[in-house]
């Protein structure tokens, strides 16, 4: 994805790179949860914080998503 971002002009390249980084952070956070790491620990990791910020900027209901993840992992 980052290779594709490099082909875009100016601010579009920056936006594309930000989206790619948010996506990567979300994948790393989800991987930690799937490996059995406690949600209370995962949610404070830098990857999870970056993921939440990206979702929030995109307009996703971050609090609802976080609550569902936390309850699903109990």
C-alpha atoms as an extended CHARMM CRD file, in Angstrom:
* protein
*
        74  EXT
         1         1  UNK       CA              0.0000000000        0.0000000000        0.0000000000  PROA      1               0.0000000000
         2         2  UNK       CA              2.8040000000        2.4230000000        0.8170000000  PROA      2               0.0000000000
         3         3  UNK       CA              4.2660000000        1.8730000000       -2.6500000000  PROA      3               0.0000000000
         4         4  UNK       CA              0.9430000000        2.9740000000       -4.1180000000  PROA      4               0.0000000000
         5         5  UNK       CA              0.8760000000        6.0100000000       -1.8280000000  PROA      5               0.0000000000
         6         6  UNK       CA              4.2240000000        7.1720000000       -3.2110000000  PROA      6               0.0000000000
         7         7  UNK       CA              2.6540000000        7.5060000000       -6.6530000000  PROA      7               0.0000000000
         8         8  UNK       CA              0.0620000000       10.0300000000       -5.4580000000  PROA      8               0.0000000000
         9         9  UNK       CA              0.6230000000       13.7880000000       -5.5060000000  PROA      9               0.0000000000
        10        10  UNK       CA              1.3190000000       15.9320000000       -2.4220000000  PROA      10              0.0000000000
        11        11  UNK       CA             -1.3860000000       15.9420000000        0.2360000000  PROA      11              0.0000000000
        12        12  UNK       CA             -3.0340000000       12.8320000000       -1.2020000000  PROA      12              0.0000000000
        13        13  UNK       CA              0.2320000000       10.9720000000       -0.6130000000  PROA      13              0.0000000000
        14        14  UNK       CA              0.2590000000       12.1140000000        3.0140000000  PROA      14              0.0000000000
        15        15  UNK       CA             -3.3620000000       11.0800000000        3.5650000000  PROA      15              0.0000000000
        16        16  UNK       CA             -2.7390000000        7.6870000000        1.9520000000  PROA      16              0.0000000000
        17        17  UNK       CA              0.3280000000        7.1030000000        4.1490000000  PROA      17              0.0000000000
        18        18  UNK       CA             -1.6560000000        8.0460000000        7.2760000000  PROA      18              0.0000000000
        19        19  UNK       CA             -4.4210000000        5.5810000000        6.3750000000  PROA      19              0.0000000000
        20        20  UNK       CA             -1.8380000000        2.8440000000        5.7440000000  PROA      20              0.0000000000
        21        21  UNK       CA             -0.2240000000        3.4870000000        9.1280000000  PROA      21              0.0000000000
        22        22  UNK       CA             -3.5800000000        3.4360000000       10.9290000000  PROA      22              0.0000000000
        23        23  UNK       CA             -4.4410000000        0.1800000000        9.2010000000  PROA      23              0.0000000000
        24        24  UNK       CA             -1.1000000000       -1.3640000000       10.2010000000  PROA      24              0.0000000000
        25        25  UNK       CA             -1.5710000000       -0.2260000000       13.8060000000  PROA      25              0.0000000000
        26        26  UNK       CA             -5.0450000000       -1.7890000000       13.9440000000  PROA      26              0.0000000000
        27        27  UNK       CA             -3.6700000000       -5.0640000000       12.5990000000  PROA      27              0.0000000000
        28        28  UNK       CA             -0.9000000000       -5.1140000000       15.2110000000  PROA      28              0.0000000000
        29        29  UNK       CA             -3.3910000000       -4.3990000000       18.0150000000  PROA      29              0.0000000000
        30        30  UNK       CA             -5.7400000000       -7.1360000000       16.7900000000  PROA      30              0.0000000000
        31        31  UNK       CA             -2.8170000000       -9.5830000000       16.5430000000  PROA      31              0.0000000000
        32        32  UNK       CA             -1.9370000000       -8.8940000000       20.1900000000  PROA      32              0.0000000000
        33        33  UNK       CA             -5.5130000000       -9.6220000000       21.2270000000  PROA      33              0.0000000000
        34        34  UNK       CA             -5.6390000000      -12.8140000000       19.1890000000  PROA      34              0.0000000000
        35        35  UNK       CA             -2.4300000000      -13.9550000000       20.8710000000  PROA      35              0.0000000000
        36        36  UNK       CA             -4.2370000000      -13.7070000000       24.1960000000  PROA      36              0.0000000000
        37        37  UNK       CA             -3.0350000000      -10.3770000000       25.5040000000  PROA      37              0.0000000000
        38        38  UNK       CA             -5.5420000000       -8.8640000000       27.9260000000  PROA      38              0.0000000000
        39        39  UNK       CA             -7.6740000000       -6.0520000000       26.4450000000  PROA      39              0.0000000000
        40        40  UNK       CA             -6.7200000000       -3.7360000000       29.3250000000  PROA      40              0.0000000000
        41        41  UNK       CA             -3.0910000000       -4.0810000000       28.2290000000  PROA      41              0.0000000000
        42        42  UNK       CA             -3.7440000000       -3.9480000000       24.4750000000  PROA      42              0.0000000000
        43        43  UNK       CA             -5.8170000000       -0.7650000000       24.5910000000  PROA      43              0.0000000000
        44        44  UNK       CA             -2.9160000000        1.1890000000       26.0990000000  PROA      44              0.0000000000
        45        45  UNK       CA             -0.3250000000       -0.0120000000       23.5650000000  PROA      45              0.0000000000
        46        46  UNK       CA              0.8980000000        2.5780000000       21.0310000000  PROA      46              0.0000000000
        47        47  UNK       CA             -0.5700000000        0.5480000000       18.1530000000  PROA      47              0.0000000000
        48        48  UNK       CA             -4.0230000000        0.5130000000       19.7420000000  PROA      48              0.0000000000
        49        49  UNK       CA             -3.8690000000        4.2280000000       20.5130000000  PROA      49              0.0000000000
        50        50  UNK       CA             -2.8990000000        4.9830000000       16.8940000000  PROA      50              0.0000000000
        51        51  UNK       CA             -5.6260000000        2.6570000000       15.6370000000  PROA      51              0.0000000000
        52        52  UNK       CA             -8.2890000000        4.3410000000       17.7870000000  PROA      52              0.0000000000
        53        53  UNK       CA             -7.1670000000        7.7790000000       16.6070000000  PROA      53              0.0000000000
        54        54  UNK       CA             -7.3960000000        6.6950000000       12.9770000000  PROA      54              0.0000000000
        55        55  UNK       CA            -10.8460000000        5.2090000000       13.4630000000  PROA      55              0.0000000000
        56        56  UNK       CA            -12.0000000000        8.3160000000       15.3050000000  PROA      56              0.0000000000
        57        57  UNK       CA            -10.7710000000       10.5810000000       12.4970000000  PROA      57              0.0000000000
        58        58  UNK       CA            -12.5590000000        8.4000000000        9.9590000000  PROA      58              0.0000000000
        59        59  UNK       CA            -15.8080000000        8.8150000000       11.8900000000  PROA      59              0.0000000000
        60        60  UNK       CA            -16.1270000000        5.2850000000       13.2430000000  PROA      60              0.0000000000
        61        61  UNK       CA            -17.8660000000        4.8370000000       16.6410000000  PROA      61              0.0000000000
        62        62  UNK       CA            -14.6500000000        4.0850000000       18.5190000000  PROA      62              0.0000000000
        63        63  UNK       CA            -16.2170000000        3.7690000000       21.9790000000  PROA      63              0.0000000000
        64        64  UNK       CA            -18.8230000000        1.2850000000       20.7480000000  PROA      64              0.0000000000
        65        65  UNK       CA            -16.1800000000       -0.7690000000       18.9510000000  PROA      65              0.0000000000
        66        66  UNK       CA            -13.9440000000       -0.7860000000       22.0480000000  PROA      66              0.0000000000
        67        67  UNK       CA            -16.8170000000       -1.8650000000       24.3040000000  PROA      67              0.0000000000
        68        68  UNK       CA            -17.7530000000       -4.7350000000       21.9870000000  PROA      68              0.0000000000
        69        69  UNK       CA            -14.1600000000       -5.9270000000       21.8160000000  PROA      69              0.0000000000
        70        70  UNK       CA            -13.7880000000       -5.7770000000       25.5830000000  PROA      70              0.0000000000
        71        71  UNK       CA            -16.9950000000       -7.6950000000       26.2320000000  PROA      71              0.0000000000
        72        72  UNK       CA            -16.2020000000      -10.3070000000       23.5700000000  PROA      72              0.0000000000
        73        73  UNK       CA            -12.8800000000      -11.0840000000       25.2000000000  PROA      73              0.0000000000
        74        74  UNK       CA            -14.2120000000      -11.7430000000       28.7070000000  PROA      74              0.0000000000
